[in-house]
Amino acid sequence: IRAGKGKRRGRKMKQAIGPLIVVAENKGIFDAASNIPGVDVAMVYNLNAEMLAPGTNPGRLTLWTNGAIEQLDKLYGGGKGA
């Protein structure tokens, strides 16, 4: 329980931010992860900086599926490889 006036302002409980799972398509992972507190699931095309670095803290643990990496290459690749 949060200390201070935040309890009265609708922010009674704090929730830790856990890992982010990035997927290319939903195969039931959204339903499975919804029961685990702090775990978020995102589609590749819905990613943003706030998901990858919540609260400007760099380096959130992110689990990428193989399909997500392939989709990421299709969306943002396009250039010559290194």
Secondary structure, 3 states (H helix, E strand, C coil): CCCCHHHCCCCCCCCCCCCEEEECCCCCHHHHHCCCCCCEEEEHHHCCHHHHCHHHCCCCCEEECHHHHHHHHHHHCCCCCC
